[in-house]
Amino acid sequence: MSEELEGVLRRAIEREKKARQYAESLVEERTEALRLAYEKLRTAEEQEFFDVLSRMPCAVLLAQNSGEVALANPAAVELLGFAQESDLIGRNWLSMVVDDAIDPMSEGLQEDAAILMRRANGEFSAVHIIIGSSAFLGSPARIIILHDVSEQRRLHQQLRYQATHDGLTGLPNRQRLLERLGQYIASARMHGAGLCVFFIDLDKFKFINDSMGHAAGDVVLCEVARRLQALPLAGGVAARLGGDEFVVAVPTRSVLERRQMAQVLLDVMLQPIRVDRIDQVLGSSIGAAQYPEHGCDAEMLLKRADIAMYHAKESGGSAVCYFTEHMQEALDSRLLLESRLRYAISHDELVLYYQPQVDLSTGMLVSVEALVRWQSPDYGLLFPGAFIALAEEVGLIRDIGAWVMVAACQQILRWHQEGLGWVRVAVNVSPLDLVNDDIVIRVASTLASHGIPPECLELEITESLSISDPEMALDIIGRIKALGVALAIDDFGVGYSNLGYLKRFPAERLKIDQSFVRGLSQSPHDKAIVATIIQLARSLSMQALAEGVETEEEARILFELGAHLIQGYWISKAVPSKELVVMLRQMCVLDTKKLQAIVSPLRVLVIDDNPIILDVIQAILTTLPLDVHYLDCAEAALECLAEYQFSAIICDYQLPGEDGISFLAKAKTLQPTAVRILITASTDLAVLREAINIARVEHFLQKPFDPAQLIALMNTLRA
């Protein structure tokens, strides 16, 4: 029984063992099938992932947390400069990062900065990165997306350079200068140091630019920039603000250092600059402001150095001027004056005064010059010298000119309505008005709106207009003349006298500047200049009007020289309309007979050692209203020249002691305005040439001389 039971149990155990073995083999078989299926699926997904990664345009790295690259797409291989993907696999990408300003392992988009990475060839690329966490082959990993921004960074740097540097010279511009000044000031404040700002303006740059062209001006600016950059600025900066304005800022520890740098700048600016094969010396006006004495911020230092520069320019240029509080006060006063003047033009604070212009042949008041005054409640009555220059500088001169023209026409009409007839009024026109045809329209509309004859309005134009654009100015003047308006050339002789344009200028009057008139009684040169201007006016069919006549002696000389009209304090100062009416009602304001009565005869000196010749000359000259002195030797004649002023000197070539040419040479030095006449029987060209070159002889009387010739010469002097 026991054996059977044992057999049954043995067989049962055997069957169970076989069944377990079968089950285990089945599980193993199914498990392997499942594993193979899974491996196949995972391989397909990874391949699909790899395919997507390789097609991505941006560079992607898959790396372990420690930094070793496990996977790289072609874009990453190209960006980092490797030949193939295998060259990157296993390499630690962190070792290629050379910019430690940003933590490359921080997750998220790095928007504000680019990381520099070293490429395989040793060059650098700027990249933005995006880092994210992932898993690769069951292990934690990092996905790094790289975007090359090298070109954008280059363009950004280029744009910033252009925004902060002058395009012509390459120097820092105003924006960059202010940044640097801010840095210098912060450093100086921290270390208790100083900083000096020099504001430089080239003295003759406008002349170079206008006369030689903008290309020549650019040559000058570039050369100045080169010289400033070559200076030992001790950590400072040189900049160009625009035009011909430069700034040099240097740290300074003492007044001596500041003055030494100022002298260096002056010397550099005085060195010749070759332009179109010509050496040009420009010079410069330099203003200086010091931190912290003159300001604690960049704008203030720059402004005050600029103020000081203008003072240096006003002092004549080629100088350094250091800022003082007085300069600031003067600037504030000027700004206040400008503000008040703008208000005055639009609120009827301007008034006209009138100065008579008198005809010398009749003594009548024939016209007046309208002179603007400013009746200010703040400053009182101001003359043009107090505000016209400012008006020209700030662009108000045209507004003032327009107001004067309207006010003058209104006054002309009122005088006519009061029974004084049509009075001719002269008004000044700024050269700035002759750059376009606005003034033609303004003159025409003003005349039409007031209904006055155009010849009653005279425009006085300074000759300096020829400097700017003479052709345009002459065209505009011609169109004004076509309206019937009278024209006068003002301040003749002190501006840009271009006779080529003068002969085309359709003016009726030529005004002799008062600077020549005031020297008439003391300076033979001024008298000669005035006589020449009067003769020039006559030749051009113009009237010569002398302004600034203050004495009877000046009036007498002008009468003698043949001037047509005069104006000045000797007749009357400029007065309001009510006072002028009194003179307008007079037949004559000047008794010209008094001027005629006091005209002295011309004084003539005659030197000849032949008494017969002296008698002949005396007999001829007796018929003329002349004061003639007759002498027989050069020694006595020299004494006479020391005592009297002569209009003409007649001298024989053959004199005892010295010849007539030597004597006339001395006379030329003593009395340069006297006409020199040589009597000679010689026809030797060498003698005549010597007389002209050494003694400046102007006329010759050939022996035996013709009495008619001598009389004609004397009449020429009287004319």
LOVO-110586 format. One record per residue (C-alpha): y, z, x; residue in three letters. Coordinates in steps of 0.25 Angstrom, whole numbers, plus 5000, padded with zeros to 4 digits. Last residue first. Layout:
BEGIN
YZXAla
...
# end
This chain:
BEGIN
568047645150Ala
569047695160Arg
568047675171Leu
567847525167Thr
569347505166Asn
569447545181Met
568347445185Leu
569047335177Ala
570447365184Ile
569747355197Leu
569147225194Gln
570447165188Ala
571147205201Pro
570147115209Asp
569747165222Phe
570147105236Pro
569247165240Lys
567947195231Gln
568047315222Leu
566647375220Phe
566047455209His
564947565207Glu
564847625221Val
563647715222Arg
564147765236Ala
562947745244Ile
562147635236Asn
563247565230Ile
564147565242Ala
563047535251Glu
562647405243Arg
564047355244Leu
564147375259Val
562747305261Ala
563147195251Leu
564347165261Asp
565447105251Thr
566547195258Ser
567947195253Ala
567747335247Thr
568247425236Ile
567147525231Leu
567147585217Ile
566547715214Arg
566547765199Val
566747915199Ala
565547995193Thr
564948035206Pro
566148115211Gln
565948185224Leu
564548125227Thr
565047985224Lys
566348005231Ala
565548035244Lys
564847895242Ala
566147835239Leu
566747875252Phe
565547825260Ser
565647685253Ile
567147685255Gly
566947685270Asp
567347805279Glu
568447845288Gly
569447745284Pro
569047675271Leu
568447535269Gln
567647525257Tyr
568847555248Asp
568647655237Cys
568847665222Ile
568347795216Ile
568247805200Ala
568247915190Ser
568848015199Phe
568748165199Gln
569848235207Tyr
569948335218Glu
568748315227Ala
568848165225Leu
570248175231Cys
569748245243Glu
568748135245Leu
569848025243Ala
570648085254Ala
569548075264Glu
569147935259Ala
570447875263Cys
571647795256Asp
571847865243Leu
572247815229Tyr
572047905217His
572047835203Val
572247905190Asp
572047785180Leu
572647725168Pro
572647585173Leu
573747495178Thr
573947575190Thr
572547535194Leu
572947395199Ile
574147435207Ala
573447555213Gln
572247465218Ile
573247375225Val
573947485231Asp
572647545236Leu
572247415242Ile
573547405249Ile
573447545255Pro
572147515261Asn
571447645264Asp
570747635250Asp
570247745241Ile
570547745226Val
570147865216Leu
570247845201Val
570547945190Arg
570347895176Leu
571447935167Pro
571448065160Ser
571048075145Val
571948185139Ile
572648095130Ala
571448025125Gln
570748155121Leu
572048205114Lys
572048075107Lys
570648105101Thr
571248205092Asp
569948265086Leu
569548315072Val
570148185065Cys
570448155051Met
570048295046Gln
569148315033Arg
567848315041Leu
568448425050Met
568648515038Val
567248475032Val
566548525045Leu
566848665042Glu
566148655028Lys
565048585034Ser
564648695044Pro
565148675058Val
564548615071Ala
565548645082Lys
566848565082Ser
567648465091Ile
567548535104Trp
566248595099Tyr
565548465100Gly
565548315095Gln
566048195101Ile
566148045097Leu
566347905104His
566247945118Ala
567147855127Gly
567147925141Leu
568547975139Glu
568248025125Phe
567048095131Leu
567948155142Ile
568948205133Arg
567948265124Ala
567348345135Glu
568748385140Glu
569048435126Glu
567848525126Thr
566548555118Glu
565948415116Val
564448445113Gly
564148305108Glu
564548165113Ala
564448055104Leu
564347915110Ala
564347805099Gln
563247695100Met
563447545103Ser
562347555114Leu
563347525125Ser
564247625119Arg
563247725119Ala
562847695134Leu
564347705138Gln
564447845131Ile
563147885138Ile
563647845151Thr
564947915150Ala
564148045146Val
563248035158Ile
564448005167Ala
565148135161Lys
563948215163Asp
563848175178His
565348195180Pro
565048345176Ser
566148445172Gln
566948385160Ser
565748305154Leu
564748415156Gly
564748465142Arg
564648325137Val
563348295145Phe
562548415139Ser
563148375125Gln
562248255124Asp
562948125121Ile
562648075107Lys
562347925106Leu
562747875092Arg
562447755084Glu
560947755087Ala
559947635085Pro
559047675097Phe
558647555103Arg
559547565115Lys
559147715116Leu
557647675117Tyr
557747605130Gly
558847705135Leu
557847815134Asn
558647945136Ser
557548055134Tyr
558548165131Gly
559748225137Val
560648105137Gly
560848085122Phe
560848215115Asp
560748135101Asp
560647985099Ile
561347955085Ala
560847885073Leu
561547835060Ala
560747815048Val
560747685041Gly
559347685036Leu
558947585047Ala
559347685057Lys
558247775052Ile
557247665054Arg
557747635068Gly
557647785071Ile
556147785066Ile
555847655075Asp
556547725087Leu
555747845085Ala
554447775085Met
554747695097Glu
555347815104Pro
554047905102Asp
554248045109Ser
555248035121Ile
556247945114Ser
556548055104Leu
557348125115Ser
558548035112Glu
558948135101Thr
559148085087Ile
560448115079Glu
560348055065Leu
561648015058Glu
561848015043Leu
563147965038Cys
562547825041Glu
561547835030Pro
562547845019Pro
562347965010Ile
561547964997Gly
560948104999His
559448064994Ser
559547935001Ala
560047985015Leu
558948095015Thr
557847995010Ser
558147895021Ala
558248005032Val
556948065028Arg
556247935027Ile
556647895041Val
556348045046Ile
554948025041Asp
554747905050Asp
553947975061Asn
554148025075Val
555648025074Leu
555848165067Asp
555348235080Leu
556548175087Pro
557348275079Ser
558548215071Val
559848275072Asn
560848255061Val
562248175062Ala
563148175050Val
564048065046Arg
565148105036Val
565248015023Trp
566548045017Gly
567248185017Leu
567448175002Gly
566648304998Glu
565548214993Gln
565448145006His
565348285013Trp
564248325003Arg
563448195006Leu
563548215021Ile
563148365019Gln
561848325011Gln
561548225022Cys
561648325032Ala
560748425024Ala
559648325022Val
559648285037Met
559748435042Val
558548465033Trp
557648355038Ala
557948395052Gly
557648535050Ile
556248495044Asp
556048405055Arg
556348515065Ile
555348605059Leu
554148565068Gly
553948695076Val
554548645089Glu
555648565083Glu
556148685074Ala
556048775086Leu
556948685094Ala
557948675082Ile
557948835080Phe
559048905089Ala
559648775095Gly
559948725081Pro
560948835079Phe
560648965071Leu
561549035061Leu
560949175058Gly
559549215063Tyr
558949285051Asp
559749225039Pro
559649085046Ser
560748985046Gln
560048875054Trp
561048765059Arg
560848615059Val
561848525066Leu
562448405058Ala
563248315067Glu
564548265062Val
565248135060Ser
566548065061Val
567448175064Leu
568748095069Met
569348095082Gly
569647945082Thr
569047895095Ser
568248015098Leu
567448015085Asp
567048165082Val
565648215078Gln
565848345070Pro
564748455071Gln
564048495058Tyr
563248615054Tyr
562048605045Leu
561348725039Val
559848775039Leu
559448895031Glu
559148815019Asp
557748875015His
556748775020Ser
557348755034Ile
557648905036Ala
556148945032Tyr
555648865043Arg
556648915053Leu
556349065049Arg
554849035053Ser
555248965066Glu
556249085069Leu
555149185067Leu
554149105076Leu
555249105087Arg
555549255085Ser
554049285087Asp
554049195099Leu
555149265105Ala
554549395102Glu
553249345109Gln
554049305121Met
554649435122His
553349505122Glu
553049435135Thr
552049325140Phe
552049285154Tyr
552649145158Cys
552149055168Val
552948935173Ala
552848785175Ser
553748775162Gly
555248775160Gly
555448915154Ser
555148865140Glu
553748835145Lys
553548975151Ala
554049035138His
553048945130Tyr
551948985139Met
552249135136Ala
552049105121Ile
550649045124Asp
550249165133Ala
550649245121Arg
549749165111Lys
548549165120Leu
548649315123Leu
548749335108Met
547549245104Glu
546649305114Ala
546849445111Asp
547449575117Cys
548849515120Gly
550049515129His
549749635138Glu
548149635136Pro
547949525141Tyr
549049445147Gln
549849325142Ala
550349205151Ala
551149075148Gly
551048955157Ile
551948835157Ser
551348725165Ser
551648625176Gly
551448475174Leu
551448405187Val
551048265186Gln
550448185198Asp
550348035194Ile
549147955195Arg
548947945180Asp
549048095179Val
548848175192Arg
549048325189Ile
550048395199Pro
549848545201Gln
550848625193Leu
549848675183Met
548948735194Val
550148805200Asp
550548865187Leu
549148915184Leu
548948975198Val
550349045196Gln
549849105182Ala
548549155189Met
549349225200Gln
550249285189Arg
549049345181Arg
548349395194Glu
549649465198Leu
549749525185Val
548449595186Ser
546949595182Arg
546849455176Thr
545849385167Pro
546149235165Val
546549155153Ala
547049015156Val
547648935144Val
547948785143Phe
548948715134Glu
549248565136Asp
548748515123Gly
547648615118Gly
547248755121Leu
546548725135Arg
545748845141Ala
545648905155Ala
544749035156Val
544649165164Gly
543549215173Gly
544449225185Ala
545249095182Leu
545049035195Pro
545648895191Leu
544848775190Ala
544748775175Gln
546348775175Leu
546348655184Arg
545348575176Arg
546148605163Ala
547448555169Val
546748425174Glu
546148405160Cys
547548425153Leu
548248335163Val
547248225161Val
547348245146Asp
548848225147Gly
548648095154Ala
547748045143Ala
548748085133His
549847995139Gly
550747985151Met
552048015145Ser
551748095133Asp
550548175139Asn
551148195153Ile
552548245146Phe
551748335137Lys
551048395148Phe
552248425156Lys
552248585155Asp
550748615153Leu
550548735145Asp
549748855150Ile
549448985143Phe
548949085153Phe
548149205147Val
547949325156Cys
546849435155Leu
546849575159Gly
545749675162Ala
545449815156Gly
543949785157His
543549785142Met
544949725138Arg
544849615148Ala
543449575144Ser
543849575129Ala
545049495133Ile
544249395141Tyr
543249375129Gln
544449355119Gly
545049255129Leu
543749175130Arg
543649165115Glu
545149125114Leu
544949025125Leu
543748965118Arg
544548935105Gln
545748885113Arg
544948785121Asn
544148805133Pro
544348695144Leu
543548565143Gly
544848485146Thr
544848385134Leu
543948445124Gly
544548585125Asp
543448695124His
542948785113Thr
542548695101Ala
541948595111Gln
541148695118Tyr
540648745105Arg
540248615100Leu
539548585113Gln
538848725112Gln
538448695098His
537948555102Leu
537148615113Arg
536548715104Arg
536248615093Gln
535548525104Glu
534748645109Ser
534348695095Val
532848675096Asp
532148745084His
530948835088Leu
529948885077Ile
529149005082Ile
527849045074Ile
527449175080Arg
525949225079Ala
525049335074Pro
523549305077Ser
522549245067Gly
522549105074Leu
524049105072Phe
524849205064Ala
526249195060Ser
527649265063Ser
528949185063Gly
529949145073Ile
531049045071Ile
531848995083Ile
533148925087His
533048845100Val
533848815112Ala
533148735123Ser
533048765138Phe
532548675149Glu
531448725158Gly
530548605156Asn
529648685147Ala
530848725138Arg
531548865140Arg
531948915127Met
533348955123Leu
533449035109Ile
534548985100Ala
535449085092Ala
535949115079Asp
534849065069Glu
533649135075Gln
532749115063Leu
531749225061Gly
530849315069Glu
531249385082Ser
530349335094Met
531449255101Pro
532349375102Asp
533649315105Ile
534649325116Ala
533449315126Asp
533549165128Asp
532549105137Val
531349085128Val
530249005135Met
529449135138Ser
529449175123Leu
528549045120Trp
527449105128Asn
526548995132Arg
525148995126Gly
525248855120Ile
526548785125Leu
525948685135Asp
524848665125Ser
525848605115Glu
526248495124Gln
527248445134Ala
528248565133Phe
529748555131Gly
529948675122Leu
530448585111Leu
529348485113Glu
528248585112Val
528948655100Ala
529048525093Ala
527548495096Pro
527048615089Asn
526748745097Ala
525548835095Leu
525048965102Ala
526248995110Val
526149135117Glu
527349225112Gly
526749365111Ser
526749345096Asn
525849225097Gln
526549095096Ala
526648975087Leu
527748885091Leu
528548785082Val
529548675086Ala
530248615074Cys
529848475069Pro
528548525063Met
527348425064Arg
526548505074Ser
526648625066Leu
526148555053Val
524948495061Asp
524648635067Phe
524648695054Phe
523748595048Glu
522848615060Gln
522848765058Glu
522448745044Glu
521348645047Ala
520848735058Thr
520848855048Arg
520048775037Leu
518948735047Lys
518848875053Glu
518748925039Tyr
517648825035Ala
516948855048Leu
517049005045Arg
516548985031Leu
515348905036Ala
515049005046Glu
515149115036Thr
514149045026Arg
513149025037Glu
513249165042Glu
513149215028Val
511949125026Leu
511249175038Ser
511549315034Glu
510949295021Ala
509749225026Tyr
509549345036Gln
509649445025Arg
508649365016Ala
507749365028Lys
507849515030Lys
507649535015Glu
506349455015Arg
505849535028Glu
506149665021Ile
505449625009Ala
504249585017Arg
504249715025Arg
504349795012Leu
503249715006Val
502349735018Gly
502649885018Glu
502249895004Leu
500949825007Glu
500649915019Glu
500950045011Ser
500050005000Met
# end
